[in-house]
Amino acid sequence: MIKFRIDVDYPYSSRVRSFIYTALNIKIGKDYLKNAKIIARMINESSKEVKAYWFFTPKTLPDKEMLKLLSNTRHEIALT
């Protein structure tokens, strides 16, 4: 089994944009958690036995789309 620890520290692909939106407490745009969603899809589609441990911050909480991707036994969710 392959195990991953994934820390979701930045909600957007750009650190600058993540900093500004986080400072203003804004959660908008199609690219919110874009990179995390790509990784979740890759884990879900893997032919290998994989377990991912996701650690979100209060500023990077998963949206409905992300929760749907994480709603199987391959994922464990935590808050840091």
mmCIF file of the N, C-alpha and C atoms, coordinates in Angstrom:
data_MODEL
# 
_entry.id   MODEL 
# 
loop_
_atom_site.group_PDB 
_atom_site.id 
_atom_site.type_symbol 
_atom_site.label_atom_id 
_atom_site.label_alt_id 
_atom_site.label_comp_id 
_atom_site.label_asym_id 
_atom_site.label_entity_id 
_atom_site.label_seq_id 
_atom_site.pdbx_PDB_ins_code 
_atom_site.Cartn_x 
_atom_site.Cartn_y 
_atom_site.Cartn_z 
_atom_site.occupancy 
_atom_site.B_iso_or_equiv 
_atom_site.pdbx_formal_charge 
_atom_site.auth_seq_id 
_atom_site.auth_comp_id 
_atom_site.auth_asym_id 
_atom_site.auth_atom_id 
_atom_site.pdbx_PDB_model_num 
ATOM 1   N N  . MET A 1 1  ? 0.841   -1.179 0.000   1.00 0.00 ? 1  MET A N  1 
ATOM 2   C CA . MET A 1 1  ? 0.000   0.000  0.000   1.00 0.00 ? 1  MET A CA 1 
ATOM 3   C C  . MET A 1 1  ? 0.889   1.246  0.000   1.00 0.00 ? 1  MET A C  1 
ATOM 4   N N  . ILE A 1 2  ? 0.482   2.205  -0.816  1.00 0.00 ? 2  ILE A N  1 
ATOM 5   C CA . ILE A 1 2  ? 1.169   3.492  -0.885  1.00 0.00 ? 2  ILE A CA 1 
ATOM 6   C C  . ILE A 1 2  ? 0.390   4.470  -0.020  1.00 0.00 ? 2  ILE A C  1 
ATOM 7   N N  . LYS A 1 3  ? 1.080   5.167  0.883   1.00 0.00 ? 3  LYS A N  1 
ATOM 8   C CA . LYS A 1 3  ? 0.435   6.137  1.771   1.00 0.00 ? 3  LYS A CA 1 
ATOM 9   C C  . LYS A 1 3  ? 0.984   7.530  1.489   1.00 0.00 ? 3  LYS A C  1 
ATOM 10  N N  . PHE A 1 4  ? 0.065   8.503  1.459   1.00 0.00 ? 4  PHE A N  1 
ATOM 11  C CA . PHE A 1 4  ? 0.423   9.894  1.226   1.00 0.00 ? 4  PHE A CA 1 
ATOM 12  C C  . PHE A 1 4  ? -0.084  10.752 2.377   1.00 0.00 ? 4  PHE A C  1 
ATOM 13  N N  . ARG A 1 5  ? 0.697   11.743 2.763   1.00 0.00 ? 5  ARG A N  1 
ATOM 14  C CA . ARG A 1 5  ? 0.233   12.800 3.648   1.00 0.00 ? 5  ARG A CA 1 
ATOM 15  C C  . ARG A 1 5  ? 0.193   14.063 2.796   1.00 0.00 ? 5  ARG A C  1 
ATOM 16  N N  . ILE A 1 6  ? -0.980  14.667 2.718   1.00 0.00 ? 6  ILE A N  1 
ATOM 17  C CA . ILE A 1 6  ? -1.153  15.834 1.872   1.00 0.00 ? 6  ILE A CA 1 
ATOM 18  C C  . ILE A 1 6  ? -1.602  17.008 2.742   1.00 0.00 ? 6  ILE A C  1 
ATOM 19  N N  . ASP A 1 7  ? -0.751  18.026 2.819   1.00 0.00 ? 7  ASP A N  1 
ATOM 20  C CA . ASP A 1 7  ? -1.078  19.250 3.548   1.00 0.00 ? 7  ASP A CA 1 
ATOM 21  C C  . ASP A 1 7  ? -1.588  20.283 2.555   1.00 0.00 ? 7  ASP A C  1 
ATOM 22  N N  . VAL A 1 8  ? -2.817  20.699 2.731   1.00 0.00 ? 8  VAL A N  1 
ATOM 23  C CA . VAL A 1 8  ? -3.417  21.691 1.843   1.00 0.00 ? 8  VAL A CA 1 
ATOM 24  C C  . VAL A 1 8  ? -3.274  23.052 2.520   1.00 0.00 ? 8  VAL A C  1 
ATOM 25  N N  . ASP A 1 9  ? -2.176  23.738 2.205   1.00 0.00 ? 9  ASP A N  1 
ATOM 26  C CA . ASP A 1 9  ? -1.862  25.016 2.839   1.00 0.00 ? 9  ASP A CA 1 
ATOM 27  C C  . ASP A 1 9  ? -2.277  26.217 2.000   1.00 0.00 ? 9  ASP A C  1 
ATOM 28  N N  . TYR A 1 10 ? -2.351  26.042 0.698   1.00 0.00 ? 10 TYR A N  1 
ATOM 29  C CA . TYR A 1 10 ? -2.691  27.141 -0.203  1.00 0.00 ? 10 TYR A CA 1 
ATOM 30  C C  . TYR A 1 10 ? -3.937  26.768 -0.994  1.00 0.00 ? 10 TYR A C  1 
ATOM 31  N N  . PRO A 1 11 ? -4.999  27.602 -0.923  1.00 0.00 ? 11 PRO A N  1 
ATOM 32  C CA . PRO A 1 11 ? -6.222  27.255 -1.642  1.00 0.00 ? 11 PRO A CA 1 
ATOM 33  C C  . PRO A 1 11 ? -6.168  27.496 -3.148  1.00 0.00 ? 11 PRO A C  1 
ATOM 34  N N  . TYR A 1 12 ? -5.216  28.312 -3.615  1.00 0.00 ? 12 TYR A N  1 
ATOM 35  C CA . TYR A 1 12 ? -5.115  28.628 -5.038  1.00 0.00 ? 12 TYR A CA 1 
ATOM 36  C C  . TYR A 1 12 ? -3.721  28.278 -5.551  1.00 0.00 ? 12 TYR A C  1 
ATOM 37  N N  . SER A 1 13 ? -3.586  28.137 -6.843  1.00 0.00 ? 13 SER A N  1 
ATOM 38  C CA . SER A 1 13 ? -2.311  27.754 -7.452  1.00 0.00 ? 13 SER A CA 1 
ATOM 39  C C  . SER A 1 13 ? -1.222  28.790 -7.207  1.00 0.00 ? 13 SER A C  1 
ATOM 40  N N  . SER A 1 14 ? -1.586  30.037 -7.143  1.00 0.00 ? 14 SER A N  1 
ATOM 41  C CA . SER A 1 14 ? -0.635  31.123 -6.927  1.00 0.00 ? 14 SER A CA 1 
ATOM 42  C C  . SER A 1 14 ? -0.551  31.441 -5.432  1.00 0.00 ? 14 SER A C  1 
ATOM 43  N N  . ARG A 1 15 ? 0.666   31.500 -4.904  1.00 0.00 ? 15 ARG A N  1 
ATOM 44  C CA . ARG A 1 15 ? 0.840   31.838 -3.488  1.00 0.00 ? 15 ARG A CA 1 
ATOM 45  C C  . ARG A 1 15 ? 0.388   33.262 -3.196  1.00 0.00 ? 15 ARG A C  1 
ATOM 46  N N  . VAL A 1 16 ? 0.655   34.169 -4.131  1.00 0.00 ? 16 VAL A N  1 
ATOM 47  C CA . VAL A 1 16 ? 0.252   35.570 -3.938  1.00 0.00 ? 16 VAL A CA 1 
ATOM 48  C C  . VAL A 1 16 ? -1.271  35.661 -3.874  1.00 0.00 ? 16 VAL A C  1 
ATOM 49  N N  . ARG A 1 17 ? -1.937  35.031 -4.811  1.00 0.00 ? 17 ARG A N  1 
ATOM 50  C CA . ARG A 1 17 ? -3.405  35.052 -4.822  1.00 0.00 ? 17 ARG A CA 1 
ATOM 51  C C  . ARG A 1 17 ? -3.954  34.369 -3.575  1.00 0.00 ? 17 ARG A C  1 
ATOM 52  N N  . SER A 1 18 ? -3.361  33.262 -3.169  1.00 0.00 ? 18 SER A N  1 
ATOM 53  C CA . SER A 1 18 ? -3.781  32.573 -1.956  1.00 0.00 ? 18 SER A CA 1 
ATOM 54  C C  . SER A 1 18 ? -3.653  33.492 -0.749  1.00 0.00 ? 18 SER A C  1 
ATOM 55  N N  . PHE A 1 19 ? -2.534  34.209 -0.664  1.00 0.00 ? 19 PHE A N  1 
ATOM 56  C CA . PHE A 1 19 ? -2.315  35.119 0.460   1.00 0.00 ? 19 PHE A CA 1 
ATOM 57  C C  . PHE A 1 19 ? -3.366  36.222 0.495   1.00 0.00 ? 19 PHE A C  1 
ATOM 58  N N  . ILE A 1 20 ? -3.614  36.842 -0.638  1.00 0.00 ? 20 ILE A N  1 
ATOM 59  C CA . ILE A 1 20 ? -4.578  37.952 -0.700  1.00 0.00 ? 20 ILE A CA 1 
ATOM 60  C C  . ILE A 1 20 ? -5.986  37.462 -0.386  1.00 0.00 ? 20 ILE A C  1 
ATOM 61  N N  . TYR A 1 21 ? -6.426  36.391 -1.028  1.00 0.00 ? 21 TYR A N  1 
ATOM 62  C CA . TYR A 1 21 ? -7.778  35.880 -0.802  1.00 0.00 ? 21 TYR A CA 1 
ATOM 63  C C  . TYR A 1 21 ? -7.950  35.377 0.627   1.00 0.00 ? 21 TYR A C  1 
ATOM 64  N N  . THR A 1 22 ? -6.905  34.766 1.183   1.00 0.00 ? 22 THR A N  1 
ATOM 65  C CA . THR A 1 22 ? -6.983  34.292 2.559   1.00 0.00 ? 22 THR A CA 1 
ATOM 66  C C  . THR A 1 22 ? -7.048  35.469 3.522   1.00 0.00 ? 22 THR A C  1 
ATOM 67  N N  . ALA A 1 23 ? -6.263  36.497 3.278   1.00 0.00 ? 23 ALA A N  1 
ATOM 68  C CA . ALA A 1 23 ? -6.271  37.686 4.135   1.00 0.00 ? 23 ALA A CA 1 
ATOM 69  C C  . ALA A 1 23 ? -7.635  38.368 4.113   1.00 0.00 ? 23 ALA A C  1 
ATOM 70  N N  . LEU A 1 24 ? -8.296  38.356 2.961   1.00 0.00 ? 24 LEU A N  1 
ATOM 71  C CA . LEU A 1 24 ? -9.614  38.982 2.824   1.00 0.00 ? 24 LEU A CA 1 
ATOM 72  C C  . LEU A 1 24 ? -10.760 38.011 3.111   1.00 0.00 ? 24 LEU A C  1 
ATOM 73  N N  . ASN A 1 25 ? -10.418 36.760 3.440   1.00 0.00 ? 25 ASN A N  1 
ATOM 74  C CA . ASN A 1 25 ? -11.398 35.704 3.739   1.00 0.00 ? 25 ASN A CA 1 
ATOM 75  C C  . ASN A 1 25 ? -12.371 35.481 2.573   1.00 0.00 ? 25 ASN A C  1 
ATOM 76  N N  . ILE A 1 26 ? -11.801 35.369 1.364   1.00 0.00 ? 26 ILE A N  1 
ATOM 77  C CA . ILE A 1 26 ? -12.582 35.157 0.146   1.00 0.00 ? 26 ILE A CA 1 
ATOM 78  C C  . ILE A 1 26 ? -12.342 33.736 -0.354  1.00 0.00 ? 26 ILE A C  1 
ATOM 79  N N  . LYS A 1 27 ? -13.426 33.019 -0.661  1.00 0.00 ? 27 LYS A N  1 
ATOM 80  C CA . LYS A 1 27 ? -13.322 31.669 -1.230  1.00 0.00 ? 27 LYS A CA 1 
ATOM 81  C C  . LYS A 1 27 ? -14.159 31.630 -2.507  1.00 0.00 ? 27 LYS A C  1 
ATOM 82  N N  . ILE A 1 28 ? -13.583 32.115 -3.599  1.00 0.00 ? 28 ILE A N  1 
ATOM 83  C CA . ILE A 1 28 ? -14.305 32.144 -4.863  1.00 0.00 ? 28 ILE A CA 1 
ATOM 84  C C  . ILE A 1 28 ? -13.410 31.649 -5.990  1.00 0.00 ? 28 ILE A C  1 
ATOM 85  N N  . GLY A 1 29 ? -14.021 31.377 -7.105  1.00 0.00 ? 29 GLY A N  1 
ATOM 86  C CA . GLY A 1 29 ? -13.279 31.016 -8.309  1.00 0.00 ? 29 GLY A CA 1 
ATOM 87  C C  . GLY A 1 29 ? -13.285 29.525 -8.566  1.00 0.00 ? 29 GLY A C  1 
ATOM 88  N N  . LYS A 1 30 ? -13.182 29.186 -9.839  1.00 0.00 ? 30 LYS A N  1 
ATOM 89  C CA . LYS A 1 30 ? -13.150 27.781 -10.245 1.00 0.00 ? 30 LYS A CA 1 
ATOM 90  C C  . LYS A 1 30 ? -11.863 27.090 -9.836  1.00 0.00 ? 30 LYS A C  1 
ATOM 91  N N  . ASP A 1 31 ? -10.834 27.878 -9.565  1.00 0.00 ? 31 ASP A N  1 
ATOM 92  C CA . ASP A 1 31 ? -9.551  27.263 -9.229  1.00 0.00 ? 31 ASP A CA 1 
ATOM 93  C C  . ASP A 1 31 ? -9.331  27.114 -7.725  1.00 0.00 ? 31 ASP A C  1 
ATOM 94  N N  . TYR A 1 32 ? -10.385 27.265 -6.907  1.00 0.00 ? 32 TYR A N  1 
ATOM 95  C CA . TYR A 1 32 ? -10.274 27.025 -5.472  1.00 0.00 ? 32 TYR A CA 1 
ATOM 96  C C  . TYR A 1 32 ? -9.964  25.541 -5.248  1.00 0.00 ? 32 TYR A C  1 
ATOM 97  N N  . LEU A 1 33 ? -8.868  25.256 -4.612  1.00 0.00 ? 33 LEU A N  1 
ATOM 98  C CA . LEU A 1 33 ? -8.366  23.897 -4.345  1.00 0.00 ? 33 LEU A CA 1 
ATOM 99  C C  . LEU A 1 33 ? -8.135  23.090 -5.624  1.00 0.00 ? 33 LEU A C  1 
ATOM 100 N N  . LYS A 1 34 ? -7.804  23.755 -6.702  1.00 0.00 ? 34 LYS A N  1 
ATOM 101 C CA . LYS A 1 34 ? -7.616  23.091 -8.003  1.00 0.00 ? 34 LYS A CA 1 
ATOM 102 C C  . LYS A 1 34 ? -6.563  21.986 -7.931  1.00 0.00 ? 34 LYS A C  1 
ATOM 103 N N  . ASN A 1 35 ? -5.393  22.290 -7.366  1.00 0.00 ? 35 ASN A N  1 
ATOM 104 C CA . ASN A 1 35 ? -4.324  21.288 -7.303  1.00 0.00 ? 35 ASN A CA 1 
ATOM 105 C C  . ASN A 1 35 ? -4.714  20.108 -6.424  1.00 0.00 ? 35 ASN A C  1 
ATOM 106 N N  . ALA A 1 36 ? -5.378  20.371 -5.313  1.00 0.00 ? 36 ALA A N  1 
ATOM 107 C CA . ALA A 1 36 ? -5.817  19.295 -4.423  1.00 0.00 ? 36 ALA A CA 1 
ATOM 108 C C  . ALA A 1 36 ? -6.834  18.390 -5.118  1.00 0.00 ? 36 ALA A C  1 
ATOM 109 N N  . LYS A 1 37 ? -7.712  18.983 -5.913  1.00 0.00 ? 37 LYS A N  1 
ATOM 110 C CA . LYS A 1 37 ? -8.720  18.200 -6.637  1.00 0.00 ? 37 LYS A CA 1 
ATOM 111 C C  . LYS A 1 37 ? -8.072  17.307 -7.695  1.00 0.00 ? 37 LYS A C  1 
ATOM 112 N N  . ILE A 1 38 ? -7.029  17.805 -8.335  1.00 0.00 ? 38 ILE A N  1 
ATOM 113 C CA . ILE A 1 38 ? -6.303  16.995 -9.319  1.00 0.00 ? 38 ILE A CA 1 
ATOM 114 C C  . ILE A 1 38 ? -5.671  15.788 -8.634  1.00 0.00 ? 38 ILE A C  1 
ATOM 115 N N  . ILE A 1 39 ? -5.050  16.006 -7.500  1.00 0.00 ? 39 ILE A N  1 
ATOM 116 C CA . ILE A 1 39 ? -4.417  14.903 -6.758  1.00 0.00 ? 39 ILE A CA 1 
ATOM 117 C C  . ILE A 1 39 ? -5.469  13.903 -6.294  1.00 0.00 ? 39 ILE A C  1 
ATOM 118 N N  . ALA A 1 40 ? -6.608  14.381 -5.808  1.00 0.00 ? 40 ALA A N  1 
ATOM 119 C CA . ALA A 1 40 ? -7.680  13.489 -5.357  1.00 0.00 ? 40 ALA A CA 1 
ATOM 120 C C  . ALA A 1 40 ? -8.188  12.615 -6.505  1.00 0.00 ? 40 ALA A C  1 
ATOM 121 N N  . ARG A 1 41 ? -8.348  13.204 -7.684  1.00 0.00 ? 41 ARG A N  1 
ATOM 122 C CA . ARG A 1 41 ? -8.785  12.418 -8.851  1.00 0.00 ? 41 ARG A CA 1 
ATOM 123 C C  . ARG A 1 41 ? -7.745  11.354 -9.218  1.00 0.00 ? 41 ARG A C  1 
ATOM 124 N N  . MET A 1 42 ? -6.481  11.729 -9.162  1.00 0.00 ? 42 MET A N  1 
ATOM 125 C CA . MET A 1 42 ? -5.414  10.773 -9.479  1.00 0.00 ? 42 MET A CA 1 
ATOM 126 C C  . MET A 1 42 ? -5.429  9.595  -8.499  1.00 0.00 ? 42 MET A C  1 
ATOM 127 N N  . ILE A 1 43 ? -5.634  9.871  -7.232  1.00 0.00 ? 43 ILE A N  1 
ATOM 128 C CA . ILE A 1 43 ? -5.693  8.807  -6.223  1.00 0.00 ? 43 ILE A CA 1 
ATOM 129 C C  . ILE A 1 43 ? -6.920  7.929  -6.458  1.00 0.00 ? 43 ILE A C  1 
ATOM 130 N N  . ASN A 1 44 ? -8.055  8.543  -6.751  1.00 0.00 ? 44 ASN A N  1 
ATOM 131 C CA . ASN A 1 44 ? -9.283  7.777  -6.996  1.00 0.00 ? 44 ASN A CA 1 
ATOM 132 C C  . ASN A 1 44 ? -9.165  6.871  -8.218  1.00 0.00 ? 44 ASN A C  1 
ATOM 133 N N  . GLU A 1 45 ? -8.425  7.297  -9.230  1.00 0.00 ? 45 GLU A N  1 
ATOM 134 C CA . GLU A 1 45 ? -8.306  6.535  -10.471 1.00 0.00 ? 45 GLU A CA 1 
ATOM 135 C C  . GLU A 1 45 ? -7.121  5.567  -10.472 1.00 0.00 ? 45 GLU A C  1 
ATOM 136 N N  . SER A 1 46 ? -6.346  5.559  -9.415  1.00 0.00 ? 46 SER A N  1 
ATOM 137 C CA . SER A 1 46 ? -5.158  4.709  -9.354  1.00 0.00 ? 46 SER A CA 1 
ATOM 138 C C  . SER A 1 46 ? -5.526  3.226  -9.327  1.00 0.00 ? 46 SER A C  1 
ATOM 139 N N  . SER A 1 47 ? -4.750  2.449  -10.034 1.00 0.00 ? 47 SER A N  1 
ATOM 140 C CA . SER A 1 47 ? -4.954  0.993  -10.016 1.00 0.00 ? 47 SER A CA 1 
ATOM 141 C C  . SER A 1 47 ? -4.233  0.355  -8.832  1.00 0.00 ? 47 SER A C  1 
ATOM 142 N N  . LYS A 1 48 ? -3.388  1.109  -8.166  1.00 0.00 ? 48 LYS A N  1 
ATOM 143 C CA . LYS A 1 48 ? -2.648  0.632  -6.996  1.00 0.00 ? 48 LYS A CA 1 
ATOM 144 C C  . LYS A 1 48 ? -3.479  0.845  -5.737  1.00 0.00 ? 48 LYS A C  1 
ATOM 145 N N  . GLU A 1 49 ? -3.102  0.155  -4.673  1.00 0.00 ? 49 GLU A N  1 
ATOM 146 C CA . GLU A 1 49 ? -3.737  0.359  -3.385  1.00 0.00 ? 49 GLU A CA 1 
ATOM 147 C C  . GLU A 1 49 ? -3.115  1.602  -2.747  1.00 0.00 ? 49 GLU A C  1 
ATOM 148 N N  . VAL A 1 50 ? -3.942  2.637  -2.563  1.00 0.00 ? 50 VAL A N  1 
ATOM 149 C CA . VAL A 1 50 ? -3.446  3.938  -2.112  1.00 0.00 ? 50 VAL A CA 1 
ATOM 150 C C  . VAL A 1 50 ? -4.299  4.428  -0.942  1.00 0.00 ? 50 VAL A C  1 
ATOM 151 N N  . LYS A 1 51 ? -3.642  5.075  0.011   1.00 0.00 ? 51 LYS A N  1 
ATOM 152 C CA . LYS A 1 51 ? -4.339  5.723  1.127   1.00 0.00 ? 51 LYS A CA 1 
ATOM 153 C C  . LYS A 1 51 ? -3.772  7.131  1.250   1.00 0.00 ? 51 LYS A C  1 
ATOM 154 N N  . ALA A 1 52 ? -4.646  8.139  1.243   1.00 0.00 ? 52 ALA A N  1 
ATOM 155 C CA . ALA A 1 52 ? -4.217  9.538  1.349   1.00 0.00 ? 52 ALA A CA 1 
ATOM 156 C C  . ALA A 1 52 ? -4.775  10.132 2.633   1.00 0.00 ? 52 ALA A C  1 
ATOM 157 N N  . TYR A 1 53 ? -3.910  10.793 3.357   1.00 0.00 ? 53 TYR A N  1 
ATOM 158 C CA . TYR A 1 53 ? -4.286  11.488 4.585   1.00 0.00 ? 53 TYR A CA 1 
ATOM 159 C C  . TYR A 1 53 ? -4.216  12.986 4.292   1.00 0.00 ? 53 TYR A C  1 
ATOM 160 N N  . TRP A 1 54 ? -5.366  13.630 4.282   1.00 0.00 ? 54 TRP A N  1 
ATOM 161 C CA . TRP A 1 54 ? -5.485  15.040 3.912   1.00 0.00 ? 54 TRP A CA 1 
ATOM 162 C C  . TRP A 1 54 ? -5.547  15.897 5.167   1.00 0.00 ? 54 TRP A C  1 
ATOM 163 N N  . PHE A 1 55 ? -4.710  16.942 5.206   1.00 0.00 ? 55 PHE A N  1 
ATOM 164 C CA . PHE A 1 55 ? -4.698  17.878 6.317   1.00 0.00 ? 55 PHE A CA 1 
ATOM 165 C C  . PHE A 1 55 ? -5.015  19.270 5.787   1.00 0.00 ? 55 PHE A C  1 
ATOM 166 N N  . PHE A 1 56 ? -6.198  19.751 6.140   1.00 0.00 ? 56 PHE A N  1 
ATOM 167 C CA . PHE A 1 56 ? -6.656  21.067 5.723   1.00 0.00 ? 56 PHE A CA 1 
ATOM 168 C C  . PHE A 1 56 ? -6.451  22.067 6.859   1.00 0.00 ? 56 PHE A C  1 
ATOM 169 N N  . THR A 1 57 ? -6.353  23.346 6.516   1.00 0.00 ? 57 THR A N  1 
ATOM 170 C CA . THR A 1 57 ? -6.309  24.405 7.512   1.00 0.00 ? 57 THR A CA 1 
ATOM 171 C C  . THR A 1 57 ? -7.694  25.055 7.559   1.00 0.00 ? 57 THR A C  1 
ATOM 172 N N  . PRO A 1 58 ? -7.973  25.859 8.582   1.00 0.00 ? 58 PRO A N  1 
ATOM 173 C CA . PRO A 1 58 ? -9.276  26.554 8.600   1.00 0.00 ? 58 PRO A CA 1 
ATOM 174 C C  . PRO A 1 58 ? -9.493  27.463 7.388   1.00 0.00 ? 58 PRO A C  1 
ATOM 175 N N  . LYS A 1 59 ? -8.427  27.884 6.730   1.00 0.00 ? 59 LYS A N  1 
ATOM 176 C CA . LYS A 1 59 ? -8.540  28.753 5.543   1.00 0.00 ? 59 LYS A CA 1 
ATOM 177 C C  . LYS A 1 59 ? -8.624  27.967 4.239   1.00 0.00 ? 59 LYS A C  1 
ATOM 178 N N  . THR A 1 60 ? -8.443  26.648 4.288   1.00 0.00 ? 60 THR A N  1 
ATOM 179 C CA . THR A 1 60 ? -8.494  25.836 3.064   1.00 0.00 ? 60 THR A CA 1 
ATOM 180 C C  . THR A 1 60 ? -9.517  24.709 3.195   1.00 0.00 ? 60 THR A C  1 
ATOM 181 N N  . LEU A 1 61 ? -10.621 24.971 3.837   1.00 0.00 ? 61 LEU A N  1 
ATOM 182 C CA . LEU A 1 61 ? -11.633 23.934 4.024   1.00 0.00 ? 61 LEU A CA 1 
ATOM 183 C C  . LEU A 1 61 ? -12.167 23.450 2.677   1.00 0.00 ? 61 LEU A C  1 
ATOM 184 N N  . PRO A 1 62 ? -12.424 22.149 2.546   1.00 0.00 ? 62 PRO A N  1 
ATOM 185 C CA . PRO A 1 62 ? -12.893 21.605 1.264   1.00 0.00 ? 62 PRO A CA 1 
ATOM 186 C C  . PRO A 1 62 ? -14.307 22.089 0.920   1.00 0.00 ? 62 PRO A C  1 
ATOM 187 N N  . ASP A 1 63 ? -14.520 22.336 -0.368  1.00 0.00 ? 63 ASP A N  1 
ATOM 188 C CA . ASP A 1 63 ? -15.845 22.687 -0.853  1.00 0.00 ? 63 ASP A CA 1 
ATOM 189 C C  . ASP A 1 63 ? -16.608 21.403 -1.191  1.00 0.00 ? 63 ASP A C  1 
ATOM 190 N N  . LYS A 1 64 ? -17.819 21.547 -1.702  1.00 0.00 ? 64 LYS A N  1 
ATOM 191 C CA . LYS A 1 64 ? -18.658 20.374 -1.996  1.00 0.00 ? 64 LYS A CA 1 
ATOM 192 C C  . LYS A 1 64 ? -18.006 19.438 -3.013  1.00 0.00 ? 64 LYS A C  1 
ATOM 193 N N  . GLU A 1 65 ? -17.409 20.014 -4.040  1.00 0.00 ? 65 GLU A N  1 
ATOM 194 C CA . GLU A 1 65 ? -16.758 19.192 -5.071  1.00 0.00 ? 65 GLU A CA 1 
ATOM 195 C C  . GLU A 1 65 ? -15.601 18.386 -4.474  1.00 0.00 ? 65 GLU A C  1 
ATOM 196 N N  . MET A 1 66 ? -14.806 19.029 -3.631  1.00 0.00 ? 66 MET A N  1 
ATOM 197 C CA . MET A 1 66 ? -13.673 18.348 -3.005  1.00 0.00 ? 66 MET A CA 1 
ATOM 198 C C  . MET A 1 66 ? -14.157 17.246 -2.060  1.00 0.00 ? 66 MET A C  1 
ATOM 199 N N  . LEU A 1 67 ? -15.181 17.518 -1.273  1.00 0.00 ? 67 LEU A N  1 
ATOM 200 C CA . LEU A 1 67 ? -15.716 16.506 -0.364  1.00 0.00 ? 67 LEU A CA 1 
ATOM 201 C C  . LEU A 1 67 ? -16.230 15.289 -1.124  1.00 0.00 ? 67 LEU A C  1 
ATOM 202 N N  . LYS A 1 68 ? -16.831 15.523 -2.286  1.00 0.00 ? 68 LYS A N  1 
ATOM 203 C CA . LYS A 1 68 ? -17.318 14.414 -3.101  1.00 0.00 ? 68 LYS A CA 1 
ATOM 204 C C  . LYS A 1 68 ? -16.146 13.541 -3.576  1.00 0.00 ? 68 LYS A C  1 
ATOM 205 N N  . LEU A 1 69 ? -15.038 14.192 -3.964  1.00 0.00 ? 69 LEU A N  1 
ATOM 206 C CA . LEU A 1 69 ? -13.855 13.444 -4.401  1.00 0.00 ? 69 LEU A CA 1 
ATOM 207 C C  . LEU A 1 69 ? -13.236 12.639 -3.257  1.00 0.00 ? 69 LEU A C  1 
ATOM 208 N N  . LEU A 1 70 ? -13.380 13.126 -2.037  1.00 0.00 ? 70 LEU A N  1 
ATOM 209 C CA . LEU A 1 70 ? -12.757 12.468 -0.885  1.00 0.00 ? 70 LEU A CA 1 
ATOM 210 C C  . LEU A 1 70 ? -13.686 11.492 -0.171  1.00 0.00 ? 70 LEU A C  1 
ATOM 211 N N  . SER A 1 71 ? -14.847 11.254 -0.722  1.00 0.00 ? 71 SER A N  1 
ATOM 212 C CA . SER A 1 71 ? -15.837 10.426 -0.025  1.00 0.00 ? 71 SER A CA 1 
ATOM 213 C C  . SER A 1 71 ? -15.723 8.942  -0.366  1.00 0.00 ? 71 SER A C  1 
ATOM 214 N N  . ASN A 1 72 ? -14.538 8.393  -0.221  1.00 0.00 ? 72 ASN A N  1 
ATOM 215 C CA . ASN A 1 72 ? -14.358 6.946  -0.336  1.00 0.00 ? 72 ASN A CA 1 
ATOM 216 C C  . ASN A 1 72 ? -13.275 6.495  0.637   1.00 0.00 ? 72 ASN A C  1 
ATOM 217 N N  . THR A 1 73 ? -13.032 5.211  0.702   1.00 0.00 ? 73 THR A N  1 
ATOM 218 C CA . THR A 1 73 ? -12.124 4.670  1.714   1.00 0.00 ? 73 THR A CA 1 
ATOM 219 C C  . THR A 1 73 ? -10.654 4.953  1.436   1.00 0.00 ? 73 THR A C  1 
ATOM 220 N N  . ARG A 1 74 ? -10.317 5.513  0.305   1.00 0.00 ? 74 ARG A N  1 
ATOM 221 C CA . ARG A 1 74 ? -8.920  5.842  -0.005  1.00 0.00 ? 74 ARG A CA 1 
ATOM 222 C C  . ARG A 1 74 ? -8.457  7.116  0.678   1.00 0.00 ? 74 ARG A C  1 
ATOM 223 N N  . HIS A 1 75 ? -9.378  7.859  1.283   1.00 0.00 ? 75 HIS A N  1 
ATOM 224 C CA . HIS A 1 75 ? -9.044  9.160  1.849   1.00 0.00 ? 75 HIS A CA 1 
ATOM 225 C C  . HIS A 1 75 ? -9.431  9.254  3.317   1.00 0.00 ? 75 HIS A C  1 
ATOM 226 N N  . GLU A 1 76 ? -8.573  9.906  4.101   1.00 0.00 ? 76 GLU A N  1 
ATOM 227 C CA . GLU A 1 76 ? -8.846  10.280 5.492   1.00 0.00 ? 76 GLU A CA 1 
ATOM 228 C C  . GLU A 1 76 ? -8.673  11.782 5.556   1.00 0.00 ? 76 GLU A C  1 
ATOM 229 N N  . ILE A 1 77 ? -9.581  12.476 6.238   1.00 0.00 ? 77 ILE A N  1 
ATOM 230 C CA . ILE A 1 77 ? -9.546  13.933 6.307   1.00 0.00 ? 77 ILE A CA 1 
ATOM 231 C C  . ILE A 1 77 ? -9.281  14.382 7.729   1.00 0.00 ? 77 ILE A C  1 
ATOM 232 N N  . ALA A 1 78 ? -8.411  15.392 7.866   1.00 0.00 ? 78 ALA A N  1 
ATOM 233 C CA . ALA A 1 78 ? -8.108  15.966 9.181   1.00 0.00 ? 78 ALA A CA 1 
ATOM 234 C C  . ALA A 1 78 ? -8.000  17.480 9.050   1.00 0.00 ? 78 ALA A C  1 
ATOM 235 N N  . LEU A 1 79 ? -7.993  18.147 10.189  1.00 0.00 ? 79 LEU A N  1 
ATOM 236 C CA . LEU A 1 79 ? -7.856  19.595 10.237  1.00 0.00 ? 79 LEU A CA 1 
ATOM 237 C C  . LEU A 1 79 ? -6.626  19.929 11.055  1.00 0.00 ? 79 LEU A C  1 
ATOM 238 N N  . THR A 1 80 ? -5.769  20.802 10.515  1.00 0.00 ? 80 THR A N  1 
ATOM 239 C CA . THR A 1 80 ? -4.576  21.188 11.268  1.00 0.00 ? 80 THR A CA 1 
ATOM 240 C C  . THR A 1 80 ? -4.706  22.573 11.813  1.00 0.00 ? 80 THR A C  1 
# 
